[in-house]
Amino acid sequence: MEIWINPACSKCSSALSLLDAEGAQYTVRRYLEQPPTAAELEQVLERLGLEPWDITRLGEPAAVEWGMETWERDAAHRERWIQALAAQPALIQRPIITADDGTAVIGRSPDAVRSALR
């Protein structure tokens, strides 16, 4: 499995601690240093079963500056959201865990992290 983290994020640290406690094998991706491409975001969104606006941190300075709160949330505007996330990875909710079985979760709670281990 792979986990996308921001090392400064307490939820990411908690997720890593839980994965370690469970003896999980994983790869860390510091997604601010290695931003996902638009194609990778598409794949992760499909695995999560979510839309780009569902994983966007709207309180981040770039989101506020761009007025993303008011952006249309429909299929016609989906690409705009994905391009924004690819350009400013700090906008992406974290941590995201992609499991070997093809599933993915946003690991903001211990239960969500544990679900990636099943």
PyMOL commands that set and color helices and strands:
alter all, ss='L'
color gray80, all
select helices_A, chain A and resi 10-21+38-48+52-55+61-66+68-70+75-87+89-91+110-115
alter helices_A, ss='H'
color red, helices_A
select strands_A, chain A and resi 2-5+27-30+96-98+104-106
alter strands_A, ss='S'
color yellow, strands_A
deselect
rebuild
show_as cartoon
